[in-house]
Each structure stands twice: as structure tokens, then as C-alpha cells.
């Protein structure tokens, strides 16, 4: 095989592999990180003006944000699923502690008054991470033994996660020890679920 044929063969093999990977991403609804990220005009114009070390720190912290985004959204969905399984169509009014309802109502009002696009039509999306733990504790009869094995373990893990969430949510870097603590707290979270 001559060089030109080898290059053509290599290119064709690469194209076939790319097509297979596209199919896998579509079939399993996953992102293998192969796509070239398209930047916005804002990113092109302003992002390069930030110090390179700050951009590197942001990139490193982005993975922790993604983890917490998934965790917090999945906990909210878990709560919704448990409450909807009771058949109570008005579970927000009937099963959510009053202080949590009031805080969510205030947040919804603040957003409305700021004339921004509402983040959600669901009140539970206006709860804080800490309030999610309060909702679970308040309804332990629904969650205990079915979703979680032990109330103290659930409180301890939620508290640890909430402490680790703060620097991530407020744009502070996590020290190496805290990254390890985050990994352990996530392991604990998945361990305490029945």
C-alpha cells in the first residue's frame, strides 16, 4: 500500500469511527466530549481578557459544579417522585414545611419583581439545598426505610454536602482536601440510599 492509499484508509477509518461514536452518543444520550465547543460572542470578546490562571481555575471548578448540579436536581426529583407516589396532587401545600414554602414564595416574588425569566414553574425549584434535607426529615415516614436507611446518616451526609456546596456555588476554589471530601460525601450519599 502506498502512502496516499494509507492516508485515505486512515481518513476513512476515522470517519467511520466518528459516525459510530455519533450513533452511540445519540442512542445513549451522552456526550463523549468530542464536539468542538462553540463559543458565544461574549466568550470570544470577554473571556480571553480574564487572567489565564483564573480561567484555568474556573475550568477545574466547572466539574464540581456539574456534579452538584446533577446531585441537587436528582434530589429534587427524588422528593417529587416520593410525594407523587402518595397520590396527593397538592403535595407542595400538604407535605412541605411552612418555612420552606414561605422562602420559596419569597424567591418566586423576587424573581418576578426583577422581571427575569422564571427559573421554573415548580415551587420546589426555589428551595435551597439545605431545605431539601429539611423536607426529607419533615416527611421521614415516607423516606425512611424506603429511600434512606437512617435519619442521622442522611442528615450528616446532607450537611457535609451542603458545606462543600457553598464554595462551589459562590465561586471559590476547592482545596485538594475538599475535593477528596466531596468525593467521599458523594460516595456516602449513594451508600445511604436504600
Secondary structure, DSSP 8 states (H G I E B T S, - for coil): --HHHHHHHHHHHHHHHHHHHHHHHHHHT---S-S-----HHHHHHGGGS-HHHHHHHHHHHHHHHHHHHHHHHHHHHHHHHHHHTT-TTHHHHHS-HHHHHHHHHHHHHHHHTT---S-SSGGGGS-HHHHHHHHHHTHHHHBTTTBS-HHHHHHHHHHHHHHHHHHHTT----HHHHHHHHHHHHHHHHHB-
